[in-house]
Amino acid sequence: MEIFTDTLNGLIDTSGFIGLGWQNAIMILLSFVLFYLAIVKQYEPLLMLPIAFGMLLTNLPLTGLYHPELWDPATNPYFAPEYVENGANILVNFTKETSLDYGRVLHDGGLLDLLYLGVKLQIYPPLIFLGIGAMTDFGPLIANPKSFLLGAAAQGGIFFTFLGACLLNMTGIADFTLKEAASIAIIGGADGPTAIYLTSKLAPQLLGSIAVAAYSYMALVPVIQPPIMRLLTTEKERSVRMGQLREVSKLEKVVFPIAVTVIVSLVVPSAAPLVGILMFGNLMKESGVCDRLVKTATNELMNIITIFLGITVGATAVAENFLSWKTIFIIVLGLVAFCVGTACGVLLGKLMYLISGKKINPLIGSAGVSAVPMAARVSQKEGQKTDPSNFLLMHAMGPNVAGVIGSAVAAGVLLSILGSPV
């Protein structure tokens, strides 16, 4: 009987119930909310579901799957060897650096710690871009290069929100570093992989909150954008019919990804990992000689990386980081960034409408955010509400794919200004 009692007490002492606090309980309930959004509402389920499950796993006590302290340079610093000559001897001193000790991560980390290396080392987001590039048709953008301007304008929400977050910090309303402000602002690009890429470099402690906000707003594009589009345009502007796009040659489609890679990499080298891999995927598709590689990039590889990316990003949503006022500010500022980006695209569309002699429908400007192809479909639907026979989808796809490039370039600009984390 005594042995049975000791065994039972031992099981109780090592069970997760002992370490289950109210913060863990709240995070577990939040993961259930994300499950509902992913499964019932189908809001970006391919990533929302893995993120929710990662959030669930990381907040279950004593599982040992993810260790936040291993990703904090203050608690897991790297000591670099420094070799000093002393006569015939060489002395080795160890100086503390601000980088992480990845050796300790490999030795002491759990399953999700090991998978998170793909996020921390910026491997997963570019591989997602490889698949996106292999699925994307840049033909509408090549046929109408003016779409680049609309894609660029829609990134205005990123820089507006970055300055706004800095202002909140200066006035004492919120406590953001410049790197945190940039990571929050990138939500306005409506590009989940880009948001994860930039945040993992600049503010990894906010990764869970920013990823949830970014993918939530991407899923809510059909809800958020239409009121802004109708508010900023007249019925006459929304009814404009645009002429058919010209046919784009195969040579143009092959040269395009090469040219974009060279130009962007020379102008904003920090954007090369995202834009370069995006264009590599597109070149494989347009060349017509890499069918097997294209199928792998768009199916098996992208699906595997999506699973790893989602569950590890969700694992970063630990209670001490997620349950804070910063998360509320992230949600609010992320929405502001997205709304301002949409408005900037529409407003430039209105300007182009006037300059072109009323030949450009301003609605396509809203597609400048990089939620492909959802934002382009929203432009199409809003146009058809005014004129059921109007067809804007292909015209909207130009700014839409330009927005993918634009958000990656915006992330590169912020990286160039702010550098990597300390």
C-alpha positions in Angstrom: 0.0 0.0 0.0 2.8 2.4 0.8 4.5 1.7 -2.5 1.2 2.5 -4.3 0.8 5.7 -2.3 4.4 6.8 -3.1 3.9 6.0 -6.8 0.6 8.0 -6.9 2.2 10.9 -5.1 5.1 10.8 -7.5 2.7 10.9 -10.5 0.9 13.8 -9.0 4.1 15.8 -8.3 5.3 15.3 -11.9 2.0 16.0 -13.6 1.3 19.1 -15.5 -1.6 20.0 -13.1 1.0 21.1 -10.5 2.5 23.7 -12.8 -0.8 24.8 -14.4 -1.3 28.5 -13.6 -4.0 31.0 -14.6 -1.8 32.4 -17.3 -1.3 29.0 -18.9 -5.1 28.4 -18.7 -5.8 31.7 -20.5 -3.4 30.9 -23.3 -4.9 27.4 -23.7 -8.3 29.0 -24.0 -6.9 31.4 -26.6 -5.6 28.5 -28.6 -9.1 27.0 -28.5 -10.4 30.3 -30.0 -7.8 30.0 -32.8 -8.9 26.4 -33.4 -12.5 27.7 -33.8 -11.4 30.4 -36.3 -9.3 27.9 -38.3 -11.7 24.9 -38.3 -15.2 26.5 -38.2 -14.6 29.9 -39.8 -11.7 28.7 -42.0 -9.6 31.8 -41.4 -6.2 31.0 -43.0 -6.5 27.4 -41.7 -3.3 26.1 -43.2 -1.3 28.3 -40.8 -3.8 29.2 -38.2 -4.4 25.6 -37.1 -0.6 24.8 -36.7 -0.1 28.1 -34.8 -3.0 27.3 -32.5 -1.6 23.9 -31.8 1.9 25.2 -31.2 0.3 27.7 -28.7 -1.5 24.9 -27.0 1.7 22.7 -26.7 3.9 25.5 -25.4 1.5 26.5 -22.6 1.0 23.0 -21.3 3.3 22.8 -18.2 6.3 20.5 -18.0 6.1 19.2 -21.6 9.7 20.3 -22.3 8.9 21.0 -26.0 9.9 24.6 -26.0 12.2 26.6 -23.7 11.9 30.4 -24.0 15.1 30.9 -21.9 17.1 29.2 -24.6 16.2 32.0 -27.1 17.1 34.9 -24.8 20.8 36.0 -25.1 20.7 37.2 -21.5 20.0 33.6 -20.2 21.7 31.7 -23.0 24.7 33.8 -24.2 27.4 32.7 -26.5 31.0 33.0 -25.2 33.3 33.5 -28.1 36.9 32.3 -27.7 39.6 35.0 -27.9 43.1 33.8 -28.5 45.9 35.8 -27.0 49.6 35.1 -27.5 51.8 35.0 -24.4 55.3 34.3 -25.5 55.4 30.7 -26.7 51.9 30.0 -25.2 48.5 30.9 -26.5 46.0 31.8 -23.9 42.3 31.4 -24.5 39.8 33.8 -23.0 36.1 33.7 -23.5 34.3 36.9 -24.1 30.5 37.1 -23.8 28.7 38.0 -27.0 25.1 39.1 -27.5 24.3 36.2 -29.9 22.7 32.9 -28.8 24.5 29.7 -27.9 23.0 27.4 -30.5 25.0 24.5 -29.2 23.1 24.6 -25.9 19.8 24.8 -27.9 20.8 21.6 -29.8 21.8 19.9 -26.5 19.1 21.0 -24.1 16.2 22.0 -26.5 13.0 20.2 -26.9 11.3 19.2 -30.2 9.9 22.6 -30.9 13.1 24.3 -29.9 14.9 22.3 -32.7 12.2 23.1 -35.2 12.3 26.8 -34.2 15.8 27.0 -35.5 14.3 27.2 -39.0 12.6 30.4 -38.0 15.4 31.9 -36.0 18.0 31.2 -38.7 15.5 32.7 -41.3 15.1 29.4 -43.3 11.4 28.8 -43.3 10.0 32.2 -44.6 12.3 32.2 -47.8 11.3 28.6 -48.5 7.6 29.7 -48.3 8.4 32.4 -50.8 10.0 29.8 -53.0 6.6 28.1 -53.2 4.7 31.4 -53.6 7.0 32.4 -56.5 6.5 29.0 -58.2 2.7 29.6 -58.0 2.6 33.2 -59.0 1.9 34.6 -62.5 3.6 38.0 -62.8 2.0 38.5 -66.3 -0.5 41.1 -65.2 2.2 43.1 -63.5 4.5 42.9 -66.6 1.6 43.9 -68.9 0.8 46.9 -66.8 4.0 48.2 -65.1 2.1 51.0 -63.5 0.8 48.4 -61.1 4.2 48.6 -59.4 3.2 52.1 -58.1 0.0 50.8 -56.6 1.9 47.9 -54.9 4.4 50.4 -53.5 1.7 52.8 -52.3 0.0 50.1 -50.3 3.1 49.7 -48.2 2.5 53.2 -46.9 0.6 51.6 -44.0 3.9 50.0 -42.9 5.8 53.2 -42.6 2.9 55.2 -41.3 2.4 52.7 -38.4 6.1 52.5 -37.8 6.2 56.3 -37.2 3.0 56.1 -35.2 4.4 53.4 -32.9 7.6 55.5 -32.4 5.4 58.5 -31.5 3.4 56.4 -29.0 6.8 55.5 -27.4 8.0 59.1 -27.3 4.8 60.3 -25.6 4.9 57.5 -23.0 1.7 55.9 -24.1 3.4 52.6 -25.1 6.8 51.2 -24.6 8.2 50.0 -27.9 11.8 49.9 -29.2 12.4 50.9 -32.8 12.8 47.2 -33.7 9.5 46.3 -32.0 7.8 49.2 -33.8 9.1 48.0 -37.2 8.0 44.4 -36.5 4.5 45.6 -35.6 4.3 47.9 -38.6 5.1 45.1 -41.1 1.7 43.6 -40.4 0.4 46.3 -42.7 1.9 44.4 -45.7 -0.6 41.6 -45.2 2.2 39.1 -45.8 2.6 36.5 -43.0 6.0 35.0 -44.0 7.5 38.5 -44.4 6.1 39.5 -40.9 7.6 36.4 -39.4 10.9 36.9 -41.2 11.3 40.5 -40.0 10.1 39.9 -36.5 12.3 36.9 -36.0 15.3 39.2 -36.7 14.2 42.3 -34.9 11.8 41.4 -32.1 11.5 37.6 -31.6 9.8 38.1 -28.2 6.8 39.4 -30.1 6.7 36.7 -32.8 3.7 34.8 -31.5 1.5 37.9 -31.1 2.5 39.4 -34.5 2.0 36.1 -36.4 -1.5 35.7 -35.0 -2.4 39.3 -35.8 -0.9 39.1 -39.3 -2.7 36.0 -40.3 -5.9 37.1 -38.7 -6.0 40.3 -40.7 -5.0 38.4 -43.9 -8.1 36.2 -43.4 -10.3 39.3 -42.7 -9.4 41.0 -46.0 -12.9 40.6 -47.4 -14.3 42.2 -44.2 -11.8 45.0 -43.6 -11.2 46.3 -47.1 -14.6 46.9 -48.7 -15.8 49.7 -46.3 -12.5 51.6 -46.9 -12.8 51.1 -50.7 -16.4 52.4 -50.7 -15.6 55.3 -48.4 -12.8 56.6 -50.6 -14.3 56.1 -54.1 -17.4 57.3 -55.9 -19.9 55.1 -57.7 -18.6 56.6 -61.0 -15.0 55.7 -60.2 -16.0 52.1 -59.1 -17.8 51.6 -62.4 -14.8 52.3 -64.6 -14.1 49.5 -67.1 -10.5 48.8 -67.9 -9.3 47.6 -71.3 -7.9 44.1 -71.8 -4.3 43.5 -70.8 -1.8 42.8 -73.5 -0.4 39.4 -73.9 3.0 38.9 -72.2 5.6 36.9 -74.0 7.5 34.0 -72.5 10.8 35.9 -72.9 9.4 38.8 -70.7 8.3 36.3 -68.1 11.7 34.7 -68.0 13.6 37.9 -67.9 11.4 39.5 -65.2 12.4 37.5 -62.2 16.1 37.8 -63.1 15.8 41.6 -63.6 13.9 42.1 -60.3 16.4 40.0 -58.4 19.3 42.0 -59.7 17.7 45.4 -59.2 16.3 44.8 -55.7 19.4 43.1 -54.5 21.5 46.0 -55.6 19.2 48.7 -54.2 18.1 46.9 -51.0 20.5 44.0 -50.3 18.6 43.1 -47.1 15.6 42.1 -49.2 17.5 39.6 -51.3 16.7 36.5 -49.1 13.0 37.0 -49.7 12.8 38.6 -53.1 15.6 36.5 -54.5 14.0 33.2 -53.5 10.6 34.4 -54.6 12.0 35.2 -58.0 13.9 31.9 -58.2 10.6 30.0 -57.7 9.0 32.1 -60.4 11.9 31.5 -62.8 11.6 27.8 -62.3 7.9 28.1 -63.2 8.2 30.4 -66.2 11.3 28.6 -67.7 9.2 25.5 -68.3 12.2 23.2 -67.8 11.8 22.5 -64.1 8.4 20.9 -63.8 9.5 18.4 -61.1 11.1 21.2 -59.0 8.0 23.4 -59.4 5.8 20.6 -58.2 8.0 20.0 -55.2 8.2 23.7 -54.3 4.5 24.2 -54.6 3.3 21.0 -52.9 5.5 18.8 -50.7 8.2 21.3 -49.7 5.7 24.2 -49.1 3.4 22.0 -47.1 6.2 20.6 -44.9 7.6 24.1 -44.2 4.1 25.5 -43.5 3.6 22.8 -40.8 7.0 23.5 -39.2 6.6 27.3 -39.5 3.1 27.4 -38.0 3.7 25.1 -35.0 7.0 26.7 -34.0 5.7 30.3 -34.4 2.7 29.3 -32.2 5.1 27.9 -29.6 6.6 31.3 -29.1 3.3 32.6 -27.8 4.2 31.8 -24.2 2.1 33.5 -21.5 4.7 35.9 -20.2 5.2 37.4 -23.7 1.6 37.1 -25.0 -0.4 38.3 -22.0 0.7 41.9 -22.0 -0.4 45.4 -23.0 2.0 45.1 -26.0 -0.2 42.4 -27.5 -3.2 44.7 -27.4 -1.2 47.5 -29.0 0.0 45.0 -31.6 -3.6 44.0 -32.5 -4.7 47.7 -32.7 -1.6 49.0 -34.6 -1.7 46.0 -36.9 -5.2 46.8 -37.9 -4.3 50.5 -38.4 -1.3 49.5 -40.6 -3.6 47.3 -42.7 -6.3 49.9 -43.1 -3.9 52.7 -44.0 -2.1 50.5 -46.5 -5.4 49.8 -48.2 -6.3 53.4 -48.2 -3.0 54.5 -49.6 -3.4 52.1 -52.5 -7.0 53.3 -53.2 -5.9 57.0 -53.0 -3.1 56.5 -55.5 -5.6 54.6 -57.7 -7.8 57.7 -57.6 -4.8 59.9 -58.6 -4.1 57.5 -61.5 -7.7 57.6 -62.4 -7.5 61.3 -62.9 -4.1 61.3 -64.6 -5.1 58.6 -67.0 -8.2 60.4 -68.1 -10.5 58.2 -66.0 -9.3 54.9 -67.5 -8.0 53.3 -64.3 -10.4 52.0 -61.7 -9.2 53.1 -58.2 -10.5 49.9 -56.7 -7.5 47.9 -58.0 -5.3 50.0 -55.7 -6.6 48.2 -52.6 -5.1 45.0 -54.0 -1.6 46.5 -53.5 -1.4 44.7 -50.1 0.2 41.3 -50.7 -2.7 39.0 -49.6 -2.7 37.0 -52.9 -5.1 36.5 -54.5 -7.7 37.4 -51.9 -7.2 41.2 -52.2 -7.6 41.0 -56.0 -10.8 39.1 -55.6 -12.1 41.8 -53.2 -11.4 44.4 -55.8 -13.3 42.3 -58.4 -16.3 41.8 -56.1 -16.6 45.5 -55.2 -16.4 46.5 -58.9 -19.1 44.0 -59.8 -21.4 45.4 -57.1 -21.5 48.7 -59.1 -21.4 47.1 -62.5 -22.1 43.3 -62.6 -20.5 43.0 -66.0 -17.2 44.7 -65.0 -14.1 42.4 -64.8 -11.2 43.8 -62.7 -9.6 40.6 -61.5 -6.6 40.5 -63.8 -6.1 44.2 -63.5 -6.1 43.9 -59.7 -3.6 40.9 -59.8 -0.9 43.3 -61.0 -0.9 45.5 -57.9 -1.5 42.3 -55.8 1.7 40.5 -56.9 3.5 43.8 -56.8 2.5 44.0 -53.2 4.3 40.7 -52.5 7.5 42.3 -53.8 6.8 45.6 -52.1 6.3 44.1 -48.6 9.6 42.2 -49.0 11.4 45.3 -50.0 9.8 47.3 -47.1 11.1 44.6 -44.7 14.5 44.9 -46.3 14.5 48.7 -45.9 13.6 48.3 -42.2 16.3 45.7 -41.7 18.8 48.0 -43.4 17.9 50.9 -41.1 17.6 48.9 -37.8 19.9 46.0 -38.4 19.7 42.7 -36.5 18.8 42.3 -32.8 21.2 42.7 -29.9 
